[in-house]
Amino acid sequence: MESFKRLAEEKERKRLEKIREKLKLISWKDLSQEEYGACEWIVDRVVPMEGVTIMSGAPASYKTWLLLQLASDIVQGTSFLGQFRCEKKRVLIVDEENHARLLQKRLHSLGTPTDVEIHLMSQKNFLVTDEAMRAVLLEHCEKTKSEVIIFDSLIRISHADENDARSMDDVFRGLKALCGAHKTVIVTHHERKEGLQQRSSAQNRMRGSSNISAQIDSHVAISRDKFDRRLITVEHAKSREEEELPSFKVAVRSENDRVWFEYLGEHDEGKTKKETAAEVIPLILQDNPGGFTKTEITTKVLELVDVGGKNAQKALDELITKGVVGTRKGKGNTQVCLLLSSEDEVSDHPEMVI
């Protein structure tokens, strides 16, 4: 009995020693003399080394395509979008969203060489909150010498309620444990479907608790143009280390089976009255599948965003020309405008909207 007691006491003593070591203090004097050096980046000014970066976007916003492009650029040590220098590192992708067949197809489409050091795990029910699974993942990293881990997506790598701050604490403890093992983490996350009353900041568009935004080191938000499905805006919504980059535009190009992204320069946030009207008209029509007459639309635009009939009419005409809005004959000589669904549009790469 006495020996069991001594064993229990020894176990408790060792546990307390570990806690004391973990919770040790440092004086301000000592901290002021520490040599930490400048922040190191996996992707210059976008993805900090040994930090957590989120890439968020609504469904069908190309975030998985851009994520795979990012992985391809990192393993090759090239520049992301031709603009942001990447440190050459090996990458391990944990994809709980997509089948391996789709990942193969997209990496081929992006022209990723088959001899680069990307390793993948697809739909294996990995949970970052499970310590044993994290240990196995780090074993894979050790074997493949991978220093960057990419997760697609945040909600798929745990059973946590994304709206509950405490539940998300457990998720980020798991992610930060990987950072503590000298890994850089990049993870995708979904945004709320944007509606008429949800034209908000990238942080507020992210689904779930505000604790998610508070925990990350960098946040890149992707949004697809409502009228040109091959045009996206990239917003650097948060950077813990440096000032955020200006938003910029990217065009999605494709030819035969090849897909690539073209950097178009910084995005001017200032909008003309016509552009403002062009943004709000689809949202008005989205709420009324039966459509509105042109006069009804211009009246609603004036009420909602204080843009007059002339600019609203020009915006509506452009949306009709682009095929975003369709028309049918109404009563008398009126025309009724309706929002065309994505199924009405023709795409050279229909699978790219997934």
N, C-alpha and C positions, 0 to 999 in steps of 0.2 A: 504493500500500500504506500509506504514511504517512497519507494522508487518511482511509482506513478506520479506522486505529488512533485518530486524533484524534476521529472521529465516535463510536466505541465508548467512548472515555474521557469524552466530553461526555455521552453517554447515561447512563453510570454515575454521573457527577457529579450530574446532575439527579435520578437515582433516589435517591441518598444524601441529597440536599437535602430531598426529599419525606419520606423516612424520618425525618430529623432533626426536621423540622417536626412530624411526627405524634407522635414520641416525646419531645417536649420536656418538661422537668421544670418543676414549680412548687413553690416553697418553701412551707412551712407558714405562714410570715409572710404571704406574698402570698395564699395560699388563705384564711386567716382574715379577710382584708379584702374578699374577693369578695362581691358583692351578687347572690345567686341568687334571692331572693324565695321566697315560699311555693310549694308544689307546686300546679300548675294541673291541673284535672280536666276531662275531656270528659264523664264521668258522675260526679257528685259522690261522692267517697270510694270509687268502684268502678273507674273506668277513668282512669288517669293520662294526661295529655297527653304525647305523644311517648314513650310506654312500650309494653310488650308485655303484653297481658292475655289470659289463657286462660279460655275457658268450657268446662268439661269435663262429661261426663255419659255414662252408659251408653247403648246404642242405645235409641231410643224414649223418651227422657227429656225431649222438647220443647226441646232446646237450640237446634236450628235455628229453631224458632218464636220462642223468646225472642231469638235473635240478630237475626232480622228485625224483631221489635218494637223492639229496641234501636236498630237502624239507623233505623227510622221515627221514633223519638223524638229521635234526634240531629239528623236533617235538619230536623225541625220545631222543635227547641229546646224541646220539652216535657219532662215528667218521666217517667223510666222507672218503670213500675208505679205512677205517681202519687206516688212517694216520693223519687226521686233525680234532681235537676235536671241537665239535659243542656245543654251548650254547643251552640249551633246551628252545625253544620258540615256540609259536603257529604261524602257517603260513597261509596266505591267498594267493591263486593263482588266478590271472586274466589271463586266456588263451584265446586269440583271434585267435589262430592258429588252435587249435584242438577241435574236438567235445568231449563232456563229456563222450561219450561211449569209446573213445580211451583213455582218461585219466583214466577211471575206469579200463580198460584192463591193461594198463601199470603199474598202482599202484599195482594192484593185482599181476602182473608178478614179480614186485620188492619185493613182500612179505611185503608190508606196512600194518601194523595192522589196522584194521578198526575202532579201538577206539581211534586213535591218533587225535590231534587237527589240522587237515588240513581242511580248508574251500575253496571252489572253485567257480569261476564264469567263465563260458565258453561261448564264442561267444555272448557277450551281447553288442558289439559295444561301449565298454568303451573308453573314451578319457581322457588321463591324462591332457590335456590342458584345459579341461572344469572344471571350479572351482566348479560348483554344483555337478558334478560327483565325483570329489575328495572328496567333503564334505560327500557324501553318502558312498563312500568307507571307509572313516575314521569312519563313524558311524558303518559300518560293523565290522571294526577293534575293535572298542570300545565294541561292543556287543559280539564278539568272543574272545576278549582279544588277538588279533593277533598283533605281533610286527614286523613280517617279511612279506613283500609283494613281490610276484614274478610275473613278467609280461612276457608273451610269445606272441608276441615279440615287440621290440621297434617300428618297422614300423607300427604295427597294432593298437597302442594305441594313434595315432594322425593322422591328415590329413596333417602333415608337409611334405615338400620336404626334404628328408634325405640328399640331396646334398647341401642344402642351410643353411649356418651357422646361419643366423638370425632365420630361422624357427626352427632349432634345439635348439636354445636358449629358445624358448617358451616351448618346450618339457621338457627340463631339469629344467626349472623353476618349472614346475609341479611336476617332480620327487623330486626335492629338497624341495619343499613345504611339501611333505610327510615325507622326512627326518627331516624337521623342526618340524614335529608333532611326532618326536621320533620313526619313523619307519625306518627299514632297507630295502633297495630296491635292488632286484636282477632282471635283465632283460636280455633276450636273444636278440642277434642281428645277422643278416646274414652277411656272408663274400662273397666277389666276387668269382666267379668260377675261380679256379686257372688254368692258362694256361702256356704255355712255357715261356712267358716273365713276369710271375707274381709270381715268387718264392721270395716273399718279407716278411717283418716283419708282425706280427699279427696286429699291428696298421694300417699298409697300406693295409692289406687284408680286413679290415672291410669296408663294403659298406658305402657310404655317405661322408659327410663333415668330415674333420679332427677335427672339433669342438666337435664331439662325443667323440673321445679319450681324448680330453683336459678336458672335463667336468666330467669324471668318476673318482672314487676313486680307483677302482681295476678292472683289466681286465683279464679274464681267456679265453684263446683261445683253441678250440677243433679242432683237425684235424684227420681224419681217414686215416689209412695207405692205400696207393694206391693198395697194393697187397694182404694184409690180412685184409679183411673187419671187422674182429673182434678185431683189434688192433688200439688203438687211442693214440695220443700224446696230453698231456695237457701242455700248455705253460702259465706261469704267466707273462703276457706281461706288466702289469703296477701295481704298488702299491704306492699310495700316502704316506702311513704311514711308510712302512718298505721296505727293499730290496726285490726284487722279488724272488720268490722261483725258484729253478732249474726246467727245464722241466722234465716231467716224463711220463712213459708209463702206459697204463691201458689196460687190456684185457677184452673183453666182453664175459661172459660165459652164457650158457643157457642149461637147461635140462628140458624136458617136457614143462611145462608152466612157469617155473621159469627163471628169468634173474638176473644176478648179475655182479658186476664189480670187477676185481682183480687188485690191485696195483702191478706193476712189477718193480718199482724202477726208479731212475733218468735216463733220456734219454741222451745218449752221442751224442752231436751235431756233433762231428767229423765223417765224412763219408769216407769209403774206396772208391777207384776208381770204384769198381764194384757196390757199393751202389749208387754212383752218376749216373752211367750209367743206373741202374735199375729205377731210378727216372725219367730220361729224356726220355727213350725209349717209355713209354706209351704216353707221350706228343707229341712225334714225330708222332706216329701212329694215335693219336687223330686228328691231322691236315690232315691226308690222309686216309680216310676210305677204299680206294682201297688197302692199304697196301704197304709195301716195301720188297724187298729181304733182306736177312741177310747181304749181302755185303753193300747194300745201307744204312741199319740201322747203321752198325758199322762206315761207312764213316761219316754219319750225327752226330753221337755221338762224334766222334773225332773233327769235326768242331765246335760243340756247347759247349762242356765241356772239351775238350782236354783229353779225355780218350781213350786209344789205343784199337786196335781191340781185343786183348786177353781178357781184362776185360769186354769189351762191349759184346763179344760173350758169356762169362760166365753168365753175367747178363741176356742176352736174353734167354739163355737156361733155367735159373731158372724161368723166367717169363712164359715160355712155360710150364714148369713142374707144376707151380702153377695154370695154367689155366687163367692167366691174358692175355696172348698173344696166339692166335691160328695160325695155318699154313694151307696153301693150296698149291697145286702143281702149279708152274708157268711154264714159257717157258723152254723147255729143262729139265735139272735136277735141276732147281732152286726151292726154296721154298719161297713163299710169306707169310710174317707175317702180321697179322691183330690184332687190339685191340679188345678183346672180350667185349661186352657190359655187364652191370650188369644183363640184362635179361638172359644171357647165364649162369650165376652163380647160384648155388644151395645154399639156406640158410635154416637152421632149423627154423629161425624166420624171414621170408620175410618182415613182417610188421615193423621190427626194423629199416629198412633203411629210414623210413619216418621221 
